[in-house]
Amino acid sequence: AIDFNPRPYGSIALAVGAGAPIPAIWADWALGRRTHRREARAGVAYRWGDADLRNAAWQLRQGDRRRALAVVRPRRLVKHAYLSVRDPLPPIAHAAELLVRAQEKARTRRPPPPRAGA
């Protein structure tokens, strides 16, 4: 069960991509329209791009290029939270948001304490 929350969640793309258009069902329900039973098809996967990129970066820091590439390689029947070839603006806006966050984080980092005897 899922609680009704007016804020959409990232993996809603998975439900829609698998054939269960949850936002449309919610809208129909809210408008008093008759809703029909929908069944999502199996085999559709979800990818969270932010986590994939962090995982790939970690793999690279560990020196494992092969695993880093495996993490980010395109796959079939996958739905993404932000990435869409038909609508490039959301991933661009999200990348800009992540860049601003990284810059703010870098600005607020404290310098390491001085070493003894230095």
Phi, psi and chi 1 to 4 in degrees:
 res  aa     phi    psi   chi1   chi2   chi3   chi4
   1 ALA       -  150.4      -      -      -      -
   2 ILE  -126.5  136.2 -171.5  168.2      -      -
   3 ASP   -76.2  151.1   62.0  -39.8      -      -
   4 PHE   -78.9  119.1 -176.5   75.6      -      -
   5 ASN  -133.8  122.3 -175.3  -22.1      -      -
   6 PRO   -67.6  -11.3   23.2  -30.9      -      -
   7 ARG   -86.1  121.0 -175.0 -172.2   66.5 -159.0
   8 PRO   -67.6  152.5   16.7  -21.0      -      -
   9 TYR  -111.8  156.9   53.1   95.2      -      -
  10 GLY   -60.4  -40.4      -      -      -      -
  11 SER   -80.6    7.8   62.6      -      -      -
  12 ILE   -62.4  -25.7 -155.9  162.6      -      -
  13 ALA   -60.4  -32.0      -      -      -      -
  14 LEU   -64.6  -47.8  173.8   59.5      -      -
  15 ALA   -61.3  -45.9      -      -      -      -
  16 VAL   -63.6  -45.7  172.5      -      -      -
  17 GLY   -64.8  -25.6      -      -      -      -
  18 ALA   -89.3   -0.9      -      -      -      -
  19 GLY   103.4    9.8      -      -      -      -
  20 ALA  -116.9   87.0      -      -      -      -
  21 PRO   -72.6   77.6   29.9  -34.1      -      -
  22 ILE   -55.2  -44.5  -68.1  175.2      -      -
  23 PRO   -59.3  -40.3  -23.8   33.5      -      -
  24 ALA   -67.0  -39.0      -      -      -      -
  25 ILE   -64.1  -44.4  -66.7  168.3      -      -
  26 TRP   -60.9  -43.7  -76.0  -18.9      -      -
  27 ALA   -63.6  -45.0      -      -      -      -
  28 ASP   -59.7  -44.5  -74.3  -16.2      -      -
  29 TRP   -61.2  -44.8  176.8   80.3      -      -
  30 ALA   -64.8  -31.6      -      -      -      -
  31 LEU   -88.8    2.6  -65.9  171.3      -      -
  32 GLY    78.3   14.1      -      -      -      -
  33 ARG   -81.6  156.4  -63.3  179.2 -171.1  155.3
  34 ARG   -71.9  132.4 -177.1 -179.6  170.3  143.8
  35 THR  -104.6  148.3   59.1      -      -      -
  36 HIS  -111.5  146.8  -58.9  -75.7      -      -
  37 ARG   -62.5  133.2  179.3 -175.8  162.1  107.3
  38 ARG  -124.4  143.9  -53.0  -78.6  173.9   91.3
  39 GLU  -121.9  126.6 -132.5  173.0  -82.5      -
  40 ALA   -77.1  142.0      -      -      -      -
  41 ARG   -83.9  147.4   74.0  176.6  179.5  -86.9
  42 ALA   -77.8  157.0      -      -      -      -
  43 GLY    99.5   -5.6      -      -      -      -
  44 VAL   -90.0  132.4  179.6      -      -      -
  45 ALA  -111.2  164.0      -      -      -      -
  46 TYR  -120.6  138.5  173.6   74.8      -      -
  47 ARG  -126.3  133.5  -72.9 -175.1   78.3  169.5
  48 TRP  -103.2  103.9  178.3   28.7      -      -
  49 GLY   -55.5  -39.7      -      -      -      -
  50 ASP   -59.4  -46.7  -60.1   12.1      -      -
  51 ALA   -67.9  -37.8      -      -      -      -
  52 ASP   -61.4  -43.9  -72.7  -17.5      -      -
  53 LEU   -65.9  -40.8  -69.3  176.0      -      -
  54 ARG   -64.3  -40.7  -77.5 -166.8  -65.3  -93.1
  55 ASN   -63.6  -45.3 -174.9   -2.3      -      -
  56 ALA   -62.0  -41.3      -      -      -      -
  57 ALA   -63.0  -40.3      -      -      -      -
  58 TRP   -64.1  -43.4 -175.0   84.1      -      -
  59 GLN   -60.4  -40.6  -63.5  -68.0  -11.4      -
  60 LEU   -64.4  -41.8  -73.6  172.7      -      -
  61 ARG   -63.0  -28.1  -74.9 -167.9  -56.6  -87.5
  62 GLN   -82.2   -5.0  -58.4  -54.6  -53.3      -
  63 GLY    85.2   16.1      -      -      -      -
  64 ASP  -108.7   84.4 -162.9  -23.2      -      -
  65 ARG   -65.3  -36.5  -80.6 -170.6  -95.0  160.8
  66 ARG   -61.6  -45.8 -167.6  170.1   51.9  103.1
  67 ARG   -67.9  -37.0  -81.0 -162.6  173.5  167.7
  68 ALA   -60.8  -43.8      -      -      -      -
  69 LEU   -66.8  -37.6  -72.2  172.3      -      -
  70 ALA   -63.1  -34.1      -      -      -      -
  71 VAL   -65.6  -40.6  167.3      -      -      -
  72 VAL  -100.1   -1.9  -64.8      -      -      -
  73 ARG   -65.5  144.2   81.9  171.6  171.6   81.8
  74 PRO   -64.4  147.9  -18.3   29.1      -      -
  75 ARG  -133.8  157.6  -60.0 -179.9 -162.2  -71.6
  76 ARG   -80.6  156.1  -64.3 -175.1   57.9 -144.7
  77 LEU    52.7   44.5  -66.4  175.1      -      -
  78 VAL  -119.6  135.7  170.9      -      -      -
  79 LYS  -110.8  142.2  -62.0  -58.0  169.3 -172.0
  80 HIS  -113.8  153.0  -60.7  -92.9      -      -
  81 ALA   -67.2  -41.8      -      -      -      -
  82 TYR  -121.8  -30.4  -57.7  102.1      -      -
  83 LEU   -76.6  125.8 -173.5   61.3      -      -
  84 SER  -152.0  128.3  170.1      -      -      -
  85 VAL   -65.3  -34.8  175.3      -      -      -
  86 ARG   -74.3  -22.0  -68.7 -177.2  -64.9  176.8
  87 ASP  -137.1   88.4 -172.0    4.7      -      -
  88 PRO   -77.0  -12.5   27.8  -33.2      -      -
  89 LEU   -65.4  -44.7 -168.7   55.0      -      -
  90 PRO   -57.1  -45.3  -29.4   37.8      -      -
  91 PRO   -66.3  -31.7    6.5  -11.3      -      -
  92 ILE   -67.2  -45.1  -69.2  169.3      -      -
  93 ALA   -63.9  -40.0      -      -      -      -
  94 HIS   -67.3  -40.5 -172.7   62.1      -      -
  95 ALA   -61.5  -40.7      -      -      -      -
  96 ALA   -63.4  -41.0      -      -      -      -
  97 GLU   -61.9  -44.4  176.3 -172.2    8.5      -
  98 LEU   -64.0  -37.7  -67.5  175.3      -      -
  99 LEU   -64.4  -44.3 -177.8   61.6      -      -
 100 VAL   -61.8  -43.9  167.1      -      -      -
 101 ARG   -60.9  -43.4  -81.4 -168.7 -156.1  166.6
 102 ALA   -64.0  -40.0      -      -      -      -
 103 GLN   -65.6  -42.3  -71.4  173.0  -22.2      -
 104 GLU   -63.7  -41.5  -72.2  173.0   -6.2      -
 105 LYS   -63.6  -41.7 -170.6  174.9 -177.8  179.4
 106 ALA   -65.4  -36.4      -      -      -      -
 107 ARG   -68.4  -34.5  -97.8 -163.8  -48.8  -91.8
 108 THR   -89.5   -5.5   59.1      -      -      -
 109 ARG   -66.3  137.5  -81.3 -165.4 -170.2  128.0
 110 ARG   -85.6  146.5  -66.0 -178.3 -175.0  164.0
 111 PRO   -69.2  151.6   19.6  -26.8      -      -
 112 PRO   -63.9  150.7   20.3  -27.2      -      -
 113 PRO   -64.7  150.4   18.2  -24.9      -      -
 114 PRO   -63.1  145.3   12.9  -17.4      -      -
 115 ARG   -76.9  150.9  -66.5 -171.4  -35.8 -154.6
 116 ALA   -64.7  134.1      -      -      -      -
 117 GLY    82.6    4.0      -      -      -      -
 118 ALA   -93.0      -      -      -      -      -
